[in-house]
Amino acid sequence: MANDAELIGAVAAGDGRALDELYRRYERPLHSFLHRHGGPQDVDDRMQETWLRVVRAAPRYDPTRRFSTWLFQIALNLCRDARRRPPPEPVDPGTI
């Protein structure tokens, strides 16, 4: 079985199965982490955005560092960004 660094290297090369394996390994801990740091609302959206950012940044991953630290830092930055944004303005459905 490949280690995380090998899998993210394969993701960088376009291997979807490697991404599936990483997702399977980190789905539960990442979901819990996002829930703790961002609250229960929009956890699924933050989860999806985290993995999108992982795929986009995969070519820049430094294999001398732990993948899990890199992954959770991406997720933490996403939660921090979400807290900095003002809440969306309510929209009156009659004005659309």
C-alpha positions in Angstrom: 0.0 0.0 0.0 1.4 3.4 -1.0 2.1 6.0 1.6 0.5 9.5 1.6 3.4 11.2 -0.1 3.4 8.7 -2.9 -0.4 9.1 -3.3 -0.3 12.9 -3.5 2.5 12.6 -6.1 0.2 10.4 -8.1 -2.6 12.9 -7.6 -0.3 15.6 -9.0 0.1 13.3 -12.1 -3.6 13.0 -12.5 -4.4 9.7 -10.8 -7.9 9.8 -9.6 -7.6 6.5 -7.7 -4.8 7.9 -5.6 -7.1 10.8 -4.7 -9.9 8.4 -3.8 -7.5 6.6 -1.5 -6.4 9.8 0.2 -10.0 10.8 0.6 -10.9 7.5 2.1 -8.0 7.7 4.6 -8.8 11.3 5.8 -12.6 11.6 5.3 -13.6 11.2 8.9 -10.8 13.1 10.6 -11.0 16.0 8.2 -14.8 16.1 8.5 -14.5 16.3 12.3 -11.7 18.9 12.1 -13.8 21.1 9.8 -16.8 20.7 12.1 -14.7 21.7 15.2 -13.1 24.7 13.5 -15.9 26.0 11.3 -19.1 24.9 13.0 -21.8 22.5 11.7 -23.0 24.7 8.8 -21.5 24.1 5.4 -19.1 21.3 6.5 -19.7 19.5 3.3 -19.0 22.6 1.2 -15.7 23.2 3.2 -14.8 19.5 2.8 -15.3 19.7 -1.0 -13.3 23.0 -1.2 -10.5 21.5 0.9 -10.1 18.6 -1.6 -10.3 20.9 -4.6 -7.5 22.9 -3.1 -5.5 19.8 -2.4 -5.8 18.7 -6.1 -4.9 22.2 -7.4 -1.9 22.4 -5.1 -0.7 18.8 -5.4 2.2 19.6 -7.7 3.5 22.0 -5.1 3.4 19.5 -2.2 6.7 19.1 -0.5 7.2 15.3 0.1 9.7 16.0 3.0 6.7 17.2 5.1 3.8 15.2 6.4 0.7 15.1 4.1 -1.7 15.2 7.0 -0.2 18.4 8.3 -0.4 20.0 4.9 -4.0 18.8 4.4 -5.2 20.1 7.8 -3.4 23.4 7.2 -5.4 23.9 4.0 -8.6 23.1 5.8 -7.7 25.5 8.7 -6.9 28.3 6.2 -10.3 27.7 4.6 -12.1 28.0 7.9 -10.2 31.1 8.8 -11.1 32.7 5.4 -14.8 31.8 5.9 -14.8 33.5 9.3 -13.2 36.7 7.9 -15.9 37.1 5.3 -19.1 39.0 6.3 -22.2 36.9 6.4 -24.2 37.0 3.2 -27.0 39.6 3.0 -30.5 38.1 3.1 -32.2 38.2 -0.2 -35.9 38.9 -0.5 -37.3 36.3 -2.9 -39.8 38.8 -4.3 -37.0 41.0 -5.7 -35.3 38.4 -7.8 
